[in-house]
């Protein structure tokens, strides 16, 4: 088995992976990711017990239990670039022997569930509602740096999307689906649909402040897109990267989104924190029983 060099997998002086500052035994097999570092404590306060807290830069991890279910909650920060760090390091913690720097013979599949905020792209998805992402459609290019294996359905949806939006002239989109073993638990009370992941908050999401856009009709094109039973429900900045890296690495991933803005009706939640807290509580109850 090939040894992974020190420059490729950085392990700090306490035997923890560099960015997350977590050792393999400190990570649970069920992981909740949140963008905001402050949201880690908002999740772990509902744990029955917290066994450890770890931090480096914007990456905070709390590991604990709800009943017999061991769960880690990890902050990623914003954007696909941070997801590249977090997903690869979570997988390294699960599937690389830190002493020998070799890949484990028996690979472990993690449950990785994002809980975050998002903007709706359909008029009937009101602010303060929730979306469970059936697919992640990436406009961010991250997965184009990795060798990909996709399904026929994922390829078909992507090709129809490119034809509809003509966005292929400015980016090279990609598509991955959610982990069905997780998605099936999040039906009641959740809208389901395609979540588009953007590489930025302003221009990439069709916002205009002082700069003009190369895709001024992007919001309309996203809202209008339909493929069989699937439509684009919302967009944000992490889901497709989680789905893509997670699936390629053999993990089961799901993205749960509290809708804080509706970009069609141009409305914004009056209490987004409350919507997120309700999503956290409801989702933890489900996760603890899976």
Buried (B, 14 or more C-beta within 10 A) or exposed (E): EEEBEEEEBEBEEEEBBBBBBBBBEBBBBBBBBBBBBEBBBBBBEBBEEBEBBBBBBBBBBBBBBBEEBBBBBBBBBBBBBBBBBBBBBBBBBBBBEBEEBEBEEEEEBBBBBBBBBBBBBBEEBBBBBBBBBBBBBBBBBBBEEEEBEBEEBBEBBBBBBBEBBEBEEEBEBBBBBBBEEBBEBBEEEBBBBBBBBBBEEEBBBBBEEEEEEEBEEBBEBBBEBEBEEBBBBBBBBBBBBBBBBBBBBEBBBBBBBBBBBBBBBEBEBEEBEEBBBBBBEBBBEBBBEE
